[in-house]
Amino acid sequence: MLDKKMLHQNIISMLGLQSLPDEQKTALLERATDIIQKSVTLRILQLIPENKKEEFVNATAQGNNDLVSQHIAQYAPNFQDILAEEIVRVKQEMQKAVQK
């Protein structure tokens, strides 16, 4: 079950990193965003038929947002759910890493 509280919680606050310099906060957020983006892309690729994967990868690499959106709409209509799941997963992993 999706942890909606964690989904909406500020990751900096959640990790107790409010005292970090802004540059480090920005770097952390950029890294988390990159990880989430890659995770979501991998999940979508699992849903796309083999004969369409290369087209999707090329569209993503070229920044062809229209074609990327078409593939997502067709093959990952639950995109928002996938995105939410990956955000929560990454936050949970980061929380575990900070606790260690």
Secondary structure as the mmCIF struct_conf table of DSSP 4:
data_model
#
loop_
_struct_conf.conf_type_id
_struct_conf.id
_struct_conf.beg_label_comp_id
_struct_conf.beg_label_asym_id
_struct_conf.beg_label_seq_id
_struct_conf.end_label_comp_id
_struct_conf.end_label_asym_id
_struct_conf.end_label_seq_id
HELX_RH_AL_P HELX_RH_AL_P1 LYS A 4 HIS A 8
BEND BEND1 GLN A 9 GLN A 9
HELX_RH_AL_P HELX_RH_AL_P2 ILE A 11 MET A 14
TURN_TY1_P TURN_TY1_P1 LEU A 15 GLY A 16
TURN_TY1_P TURN_TY1_P2 GLN A 18 SER A 19
BEND BEND2 LEU A 20 LEU A 20
HELX_RH_AL_P HELX_RH_AL_P3 ASP A 22 LEU A 47
BEND BEND3 ILE A 48 ILE A 48
HELX_RH_AL_P HELX_RH_AL_P4 GLU A 50 GLN A 62
TURN_TY1_P TURN_TY1_P3 GLY A 63 GLY A 63
HELX_RH_AL_P HELX_RH_AL_P5 ASN A 65 TYR A 75
TURN_TY1_P TURN_TY1_P4 PRO A 77 ASN A 78
HELX_RH_AL_P HELX_RH_AL_P6 PHE A 79 GLN A 99
#
